[in-house]
Amino acid sequence: MIKIVKDQISLEELQTLAKEFYGAMIKGVADIERGVAAFGGEYHMEANMILIEDGSGQSNLWGFNVYFKKPREDWLEYISLINIRPVDGNFDMMIGDEQIRNKVKEIVNSKIA
């Protein structure tokens, strides 16, 4: 299951959602323009497509992982196949632009209560 979070989701609900595939980690995609995030699924592309269907544009979508066992300040990993987008200036699975990483971090942390 993939959940689009426009307001907030509790950490407990997110951890329950994570049990479907990875348990200690959940994949997600943030829309840096709309300020929303989608969590869940086996692959980032699934959340990516759900957000596009909800009105997001591909150039605004960036994949990440949340690792629950790490301290909150270190729990994000900015690596996803959907981040490989030379047309948008990103040539690697890691989000290379620090401003984009910071925006993703701000969105994700604001969504998880």
Beta strands, then each sheet from edge to edge (+ up, - down):
strand 1: 2-5
strand 2: 25-31
strand 3: 36-40
strand 4: 61-67
strand 5: 76-77
sheet 1: 1+ 3- 2+ 4- 5+
end
